[in-house]
Amino acid sequence: MKVEIIDGTLLKKALVGAAKFLEDNKEEVNSLNVFPVPDGDTGTNMSLTMKSSIKQILDLEEYSASKVALAASTGSLMGARGNSGVILSQIFRGFANGLKDKETIDTKILAEAFKQAADTAYKAVMKPTEGTILTVARECGEYGLTIYKEEKDILVFLKKVIEHGNIVLNKTPEMLPVLKQAGVVDAGGKGLIYVLTGAYNALTNDKAIELDFFKSDISKKLIDHGPIETDDIKYGYCTEFIVNTKYNDIDSFRKELSIQGDSLLVVGGEGLIKVHIHTNNPGLVLEKALSLGELNDIKIDNMRYQHNSLISGANYAETIKHDIEEKEEIKEKKKYSFISVSIGEGIDKVFKELHVDVIIPGGQTMNPSTEDILNAVEEVEGENIFILPNNGNIILAAEQARELSSKNIIVFPTKTIPQGISALLAFDENLTVEENSKNMEEAINHVITGQVTYAVRDTEFNNTKIHKDDIIGISKGDILATGKDITEVAIKLIEGIINEDTSLITIFYGNNLSEEEAENLAEKLQEQYDDFDVEVVFGGQPLYYYIFSIE
């Protein structure tokens, strides 16, 4: 079998195959997490990002190579989850740029698109690290440029690029000592190889790819809302669509639509504008959009009868359910609004008490997408919006949301729940944005976070052998304590992270521990450090027995 040209239909098949192969192998990618903790989610995040791409592709009515690539870019951009998902979305963005205005693809165009994909991803990361998915992407792109003249068969070309990518992937432990210590290759790089391999497999297979793996995410589901009061719904039609356009003044279009309803989301990039609005006149909204270009992926749902209709996707269903049940409120403009990512009933309560406007469920194993964050941004009315990711794997998605929104957004690089809480405690309504930003950043730097969880596999870290199900204590990217007893590991961890400035230890205990167990730990710590204040707070977080805030 020989393939010298890929058209839009074949590219669609390749990308669907890529998504399926990644989905089939996501758990292996998850298992490559450097830390043996129960929240390795690189494979899951990349797979969900890919599925968002495929959703956009399947909604296309015509399939030129450029339009398929552009749809994949838009879908991945909005659905990106975690750092690996955001980087993958940037790879697709560069790939789409490389295929701009191309009806078909040969090896030369494909090689150049691969190179542009890697370049775009590198630019999106402030401090690119070698030995990661970025390295694998760059090496694949550069290698492709060296062989495309001699390899006109795209299947042979792809096979050679994948083989080279695997060689590079296997070298990542030599580039990153932390990978070598853990005895794994880079998870994101492995995920990218699965994407390329899945595309190759699809192109070599004459059979159509079954979408069963995808139906749970894109198929319509019956949601039993029960009786819903609809009299107070001011705008009855949830309207969504995408505009294919060269029009770039997103702000003006957003203002033009703002008088037509509420819950407005208008984002654009690379020739597409995505719109979500609740309105009483979807026809008028669509007419205004048609003046800018062609429309696709149009969805109009009557929210007054939403409980009897079929809606797409579990996450989207929950959003719509919230929209239906929420009464129309007159929102007053204010100077500041806060959005915080949180996981756990008790931690949610703490953030609400600190006046967070919108809490996005998420954290370890549950990284919200760029679109989830954008939807939260549209809910708040502050002139200045502070976003607290509270997880290092969510920061890139938050920054991507900031770039897509026209609102004034400040993303604080909070990597833990205690950092997010400390930042909020340092906030003063009467200060300027600059003054608050400075104070909140200082607060982030003055809090130390410790976490106690369990190992999901055997490994060796910093010359310490760790066995599956061992209890481990973590702080600042290091495993500082291991053992079989949760309390003993917790105390050992605290010993390793307190310093001469410590005066307060706050214990957030998870949903797998009792208050009695947490109080018992607090008593032991109080006996050992009688000049410290020790507080116990129900966090309700899964997977992590304890989260410590040391101040």
C-alpha positions in Angstrom: 0.0 0.0 0.0 1.3 3.4 -1.0 0.0 6.8 0.0 1.5 9.9 -1.5 -1.3 12.4 -0.9 -3.6 12.8 2.2 -6.8 14.7 1.7 -9.1 16.0 4.4 -11.1 12.8 4.7 -7.9 10.8 5.2 -6.6 13.3 7.7 -9.8 13.0 9.6 -9.4 9.2 9.7 -5.8 9.5 10.8 -6.7 11.9 13.7 -9.6 9.7 14.8 -7.3 6.8 14.8 -4.7 8.8 16.8 -7.4 9.6 19.4 -8.5 6.0 19.7 -5.0 4.6 20.0 -4.2 7.2 22.7 -7.4 6.4 24.6 -6.5 2.7 24.4 -3.1 3.3 25.9 -3.7 6.2 28.2 -3.3 4.1 31.4 0.2 3.2 30.3 1.0 6.9 29.8 -0.6 7.6 33.2 1.7 5.0 34.8 4.8 6.9 33.7 4.3 9.6 36.2 7.6 10.4 37.9 6.1 10.4 41.4 4.4 7.0 42.2 1.3 8.9 43.4 -2.3 8.1 42.6 -2.8 11.1 40.3 -0.7 10.4 37.3 -3.1 11.9 34.7 -0.9 12.8 31.7 -2.5 10.1 29.5 -6.0 11.0 30.6 -5.4 14.7 30.0 -4.0 14.2 26.5 -6.8 11.8 25.6 -9.5 14.2 26.7 -7.8 17.0 24.7 -7.7 14.7 21.7 -11.4 13.9 22.0 -12.2 17.5 22.1 -10.4 17.8 18.8 -12.3 15.0 17.2 -15.6 16.4 18.3 -14.8 19.5 16.3 -13.7 17.5 13.3 -16.8 15.3 13.2 -19.0 18.4 13.1 -17.4 19.6 9.9 -19.5 19.4 6.7 -16.5 19.5 4.3 -13.1 18.0 4.8 -10.1 19.9 3.2 -6.9 19.1 5.0 -6.6 22.7 6.3 -10.2 22.7 7.7 -9.7 19.4 9.4 -6.5 20.6 11.0 -8.1 23.9 12.0 -11.0 22.1 13.6 -8.6 19.8 15.5 -6.7 22.9 16.7 -9.8 24.7 17.9 -11.1 21.6 19.6 -7.8 20.9 21.4 -7.4 24.5 22.4 -10.8 24.6 24.1 -10.6 21.1 25.6 -7.0 21.3 26.7 -6.4 19.8 30.2 -3.3 19.8 32.2 0.1 20.9 31.0 0.4 18.0 28.6 -3.0 18.8 27.1 -2.1 22.4 26.7 1.2 21.6 25.0 -0.6 19.1 22.8 -3.1 21.8 21.8 -0.2 24.0 20.8 1.2 21.2 18.7 -2.1 21.0 16.9 -2.2 24.8 16.6 1.2 24.9 14.9 0.2 21.9 12.7 -2.9 23.7 11.5 -0.8 26.8 10.7 1.5 24.6 8.6 -1.5 23.3 6.7 -3.2 26.7 6.2 -5.0 26.8 2.8 -3.8 23.3 1.9 -6.4 21.0 0.3 -4.1 18.0 0.5 -0.8 17.0 2.1 2.3 15.4 0.8 5.5 14.5 2.7 7.0 18.0 2.2 3.9 19.7 3.6 3.6 17.2 6.4 7.3 17.6 7.4 7.0 21.4 7.5 3.7 21.2 9.5 5.4 18.9 12.0 8.2 21.4 12.4 5.8 24.3 12.8 3.9 22.2 15.4 7.0 21.8 17.5 8.0 25.5 17.1 4.6 26.7 18.3 4.6 24.4 21.3 8.1 25.6 22.3 7.0 29.2 22.1 4.0 28.5 24.3 6.1 27.3 27.2 7.9 30.0 29.2 10.9 27.7 30.2 11.0 24.7 27.8 12.6 21.6 29.3 14.4 19.1 27.3 13.6 15.5 27.8 9.9 16.1 27.6 7.1 16.0 24.9 8.7 19.2 23.5 11.9 17.3 22.7 10.1 14.4 21.0 8.0 16.9 18.9 11.0 18.9 17.9 13.1 15.8 16.9 10.2 14.4 14.9 9.8 17.7 13.1 13.5 18.1 12.4 13.9 14.5 11.3 10.9 14.8 8.9 12.6 17.7 7.2 15.7 15.6 6.5 13.9 12.7 4.8 10.8 14.1 3.0 12.7 14.5 -0.3 13.6 10.9 -0.5 10.4 9.6 1.0 7.3 10.4 -1.1 5.2 7.6 0.4 3.6 9.2 3.5 3.3 5.8 5.2 7.0 5.1 4.9 7.7 8.7 6.0 5.5 8.4 9.0 6.9 5.1 10.0 10.4 6.5 9.9 9.4 9.6 11.9 7.8 7.4 14.6 10.9 5.2 14.8 13.0 8.2 15.3 10.6 9.6 17.8 10.8 6.4 19.8 14.6 6.5 19.8 14.4 10.1 21.2 11.8 9.1 23.7 14.0 6.3 25.1 16.8 8.9 25.5 14.6 11.2 27.7 15.8 9.6 31.0 19.4 10.7 30.0 18.1 14.3 29.6 16.1 14.4 32.8 17.7 12.8 35.8 14.3 12.6 37.6 13.1 10.3 34.8 16.2 8.1 35.1 15.7 7.8 38.9 12.1 6.8 38.5 13.0 4.4 35.7 10.5 5.8 33.2 10.5 7.7 29.9 8.6 11.0 29.6 4.9 10.5 29.8 3.9 13.4 27.5 6.5 12.2 24.9 5.1 8.7 25.1 1.6 10.1 24.6 2.7 12.0 21.5 4.2 8.8 20.0 0.9 7.0 20.6 -0.8 9.9 18.7 1.5 9.5 15.7 1.3 5.7 15.9 -2.5 5.8 16.0 -2.6 8.0 12.9 -0.2 5.7 11.1 -2.3 2.6 12.0 -5.4 4.3 10.7 -3.9 5.2 7.4 -2.7 1.6 6.9 -6.1 0.1 7.7 -8.8 0.1 5.0 -11.6 -0.4 7.6 -13.5 2.5 9.2 -12.6 3.3 12.8 -15.3 2.5 15.3 -16.3 5.4 17.4 -17.5 3.4 20.4 -14.6 4.6 22.5 -15.8 8.2 21.8 -19.5 7.9 22.2 -19.5 8.2 26.0 -18.1 11.7 25.5 -19.8 13.0 22.4 -23.1 11.1 22.2 -26.3 12.6 23.4 -27.4 11.5 26.9 -30.8 11.7 28.5 -30.6 13.7 31.7 -33.3 13.3 34.2 -33.5 16.7 35.8 -36.9 16.1 37.3 -39.4 19.0 37.5 -37.7 22.3 36.8 -39.2 25.7 37.3 -38.8 27.6 34.1 -40.8 30.8 34.6 -37.8 32.8 35.8 -35.5 31.9 32.9 -35.0 35.2 31.1 -33.2 33.9 28.0 -34.6 30.6 26.8 -32.3 29.3 24.1 -28.8 28.1 24.7 -27.1 28.8 21.4 -23.6 27.6 20.3 -21.8 27.8 17.0 -18.5 28.3 15.3 -17.8 31.0 12.6 -15.2 30.3 10.0 -13.9 33.9 9.3 -11.0 36.2 8.7 -12.6 38.7 10.9 -10.3 39.5 13.8 -12.0 42.1 16.0 -13.3 39.7 18.6 -14.0 42.4 21.1 -16.4 44.3 18.8 -18.3 41.2 17.9 -18.6 40.3 21.6 -20.0 43.7 22.4 -22.5 43.4 19.5 -23.8 40.1 20.8 -23.8 41.1 24.5 -27.2 43.0 24.1 -28.8 39.8 22.8 -28.5 37.7 26.0 -26.3 36.6 28.8 -23.8 33.8 29.6 -21.9 35.0 26.6 -18.6 33.4 25.6 -16.9 34.6 22.5 -13.3 33.4 21.8 -11.4 33.4 18.6 -8.1 32.4 17.0 -6.6 31.1 13.8 -9.6 31.8 11.6 -12.4 30.6 13.9 -14.7 32.3 16.4 -16.5 30.1 19.0 -19.7 31.5 20.5 -21.9 30.5 23.4 -24.9 32.6 24.4 -28.3 32.4 26.1 -30.7 34.4 24.1 -34.4 34.7 23.2 -33.6 35.3 19.5 -31.0 32.7 18.2 -32.0 33.6 14.6 -30.8 37.2 15.1 -27.6 36.0 16.7 -26.9 33.6 13.8 -27.7 36.3 11.3 -25.1 38.6 12.8 -22.6 35.8 12.8 -23.3 35.0 9.2 -22.2 38.5 8.2 -18.7 37.4 9.3 -18.4 34.1 7.6 -19.6 30.5 7.4 -21.2 28.8 10.4 -20.8 25.2 11.6 -21.3 23.1 14.8 -24.6 25.0 15.4 -26.5 23.8 18.5 -29.7 25.5 19.8 -31.4 24.1 22.9 -34.6 25.3 24.5 -33.7 25.5 28.1 -37.3 25.7 29.3 -37.7 22.1 28.1 -34.1 21.1 28.6 -35.0 18.3 31.0 -36.9 16.5 28.3 -34.2 16.9 25.6 -30.9 15.2 24.8 -27.7 17.1 25.4 -24.1 16.4 24.6 -21.6 15.2 27.1 -21.6 14.7 30.8 -19.6 17.8 31.7 -21.7 19.9 29.3 -24.9 18.4 30.8 -23.9 19.5 34.3 -23.2 23.0 33.0 -26.6 23.2 31.3 -28.3 21.8 34.4 -26.7 24.5 36.4 -27.8 27.1 33.9 -31.4 25.9 34.0 -31.7 25.8 37.8 -30.0 29.1 38.3 -32.4 32.0 38.6 -31.7 35.1 36.6 -29.9 37.5 38.9 -28.9 41.1 38.5 -25.2 41.1 38.9 -23.5 44.2 40.0 -20.1 45.2 38.6 -17.3 45.1 41.1 -13.6 45.7 41.2 -12.4 42.2 41.9 -13.6 38.6 41.3 -11.9 35.4 42.3 -11.9 32.0 40.6 -10.3 29.1 42.4 -9.8 25.4 41.5 -10.6 23.2 44.4 -11.2 19.6 45.3 -12.9 18.5 48.5 -16.0 19.6 50.3 -14.1 21.1 53.2 -11.6 23.0 51.0 -14.5 24.3 48.9 -16.0 25.7 52.0 -12.8 27.5 53.0 -12.6 29.1 49.6 -16.2 30.2 49.7 -15.5 31.8 53.1 -12.7 33.7 51.6 -15.1 35.2 49.0 -14.2 33.2 46.0 -16.9 33.8 43.3 -16.6 30.6 41.3 -15.1 27.3 42.4 -14.0 25.0 39.5 -14.0 21.4 40.7 -10.6 19.9 40.0 -7.1 19.2 41.1 -5.2 15.9 41.1 -6.7 13.6 38.5 -9.3 16.2 37.6 -7.7 18.9 35.6 -10.3 21.4 34.3 -10.1 22.3 30.6 -9.3 25.7 29.1 -13.0 26.0 28.2 -14.0 25.1 31.8 -11.9 28.1 33.0 -13.3 30.4 30.3 -16.8 29.5 31.3 -16.0 30.5 34.9 -14.5 33.7 33.7 -17.8 34.5 31.9 -19.8 34.0 35.2 -18.0 36.7 37.2 -18.5 40.4 36.9 -15.2 41.7 38.4 -13.2 44.3 36.4 -10.1 42.4 37.5 -10.3 38.6 37.8 -7.8 36.6 39.8 -7.5 32.9 38.9 -6.0 30.5 41.4 -5.1 27.2 39.7 -3.8 25.6 43.0 -2.1 22.9 41.0 1.0 23.1 38.8 -0.7 21.0 36.1 -3.5 23.6 35.7 -1.5 26.8 35.4 -0.9 26.5 31.6 -4.6 25.9 31.0 -5.4 29.0 33.1 -2.9 31.1 31.2 -4.4 29.9 27.9 -7.8 30.9 29.0 -6.4 34.4 29.9 -5.0 34.7 26.4 -8.4 33.8 24.9 -10.4 36.2 27.0 -10.8 39.9 26.6 -11.2 40.4 30.4 -8.4 41.6 32.7 -7.2 38.3 34.2 -4.4 37.7 36.6 -3.3 34.1 36.9 -1.4 33.4 40.1 1.0 30.5 39.8 -0.4 28.7 42.9 0.6 25.0 42.8 -1.1 23.9 46.0 -4.3 24.5 48.0 -2.4 26.1 50.9 -0.8 28.6 48.4 -4.2 29.5 47.1 -5.6 30.1 50.6 -2.6 32.1 51.6 -2.9 34.3 48.5 -6.5 35.0 49.3 -5.7 35.9 53.0 -3.3 38.5 51.8 -5.9 40.2 49.5 -7.1 43.6 50.5 -10.2 45.1 48.7 -8.9 48.6 49.2 -5.6 48.1 47.5 -4.7 48.4 43.8 -4.3 45.4 41.5 -0.6 45.9 41.5 -0.4 46.1 45.3 -2.6 43.1 45.8 -0.6 41.1 43.2 2.6 41.9 45.1 1.2 41.0 48.5 -0.4 37.8 47.3 2.8 36.6 45.5 4.7 37.2 48.7 2.2 35.2 50.6 2.5 32.3 48.2 6.3 32.3 48.7 5.9 32.2 52.5 3.8 29.1 52.8 5.2 25.5 52.7 2.9 22.7 51.5 3.2 19.0 52.5 1.1 16.2 51.3 0.7 12.6 52.4 -0.6 9.9 50.0 0.3 6.4 48.9 2.5 4.9 46.2 0.8 3.3 43.2 3.9 1.3 42.0 7.4 0.2 43.0 10.1 2.7 42.2 13.3 4.3 43.5 13.5 8.0 44.2 16.6 9.8 45.5 18.1 6.5 46.4 15.1 5.5 48.4 13.3 2.3 47.4 9.5 2.7 47.5 7.0 -0.1 47.3 3.5 -0.1 46.0 1.0 1.0 48.7 3.7 2.6 50.8 2.7 5.8 52.5 4.7 8.7 51.2 5.2 12.3 52.3 5.8 14.9 49.6 6.9 18.6 49.5 8.3 20.9 46.8 8.6 18.1 44.3 10.5 15.7 46.6 9.5 12.6 48.5 10.7 13.3 52.1 9.1 10.5 54.1 8.0 6.9 53.5 6.6 4.1 55.6 3.6 2.0 56.4 1.8 4.2 58.9 0.0 7.4 57.9 0.6 9.2 61.2 4.3 8.3 61.4 4.9 9.4 57.8 3.0 12.6 58.4 5.1 13.5 61.5 8.3 12.6 59.6 7.3 14.9 56.7 6.5 17.8 59.1 9.9 17.4 60.7 11.5 17.8 57.2 9.6 20.9 56.1 9.3 23.1 59.2 11.9 25.8 59.8 12.8 28.5 62.4 10.1 30.8 61.0 7.3 28.3 61.4 4.5 29.3 63.9 1.4 27.6 62.4 0.6 24.1 61.1 -2.8 23.7 59.5 -3.9 20.1 58.8 -6.4 19.5 56.0 -7.6 15.9 56.3 -9.1 14.0 53.5 -12.3 12.1 52.9 -10.6 8.7 53.7 -9.7 9.8 57.3 -11.8 10.5 60.4 -11.8 13.7 62.4 -10.5 11.6 65.3 -7.5 10.4 63.4 -6.7 14.0 62.4 -7.1 15.3 65.9 -4.8 12.5 67.1 -2.1 13.6 64.7 -2.6 17.3 65.8 -2.1 16.3 69.5 1.1 14.5 68.7 2.4 17.5 66.7 1.3 19.9 69.5 3.3 17.8 72.0 6.3 17.8 69.8 6.1 21.5 68.9 4.5 23.2 71.9 5.4 26.7 70.6 3.4 26.2 67.3 -0.3 26.6 66.7 -1.8 23.5 65.2 -5.2 23.7 63.5 -7.3 20.9 62.1 -9.7 21.5 59.1 -11.8 19.0 57.2 -10.6 19.2 53.6 -12.5 16.2 52.2 -9.9 15.8 49.4 -9.6 12.4 47.7 -6.4 10.4 47.4 -4.4 12.6 49.8 -4.7 11.7 53.5 -3.3 15.0 54.6 -2.5 18.4 53.1 -0.3 20.5 55.4 0.0 24.3 55.3 3.2 25.4 57.1 3.5 29.1 57.9 
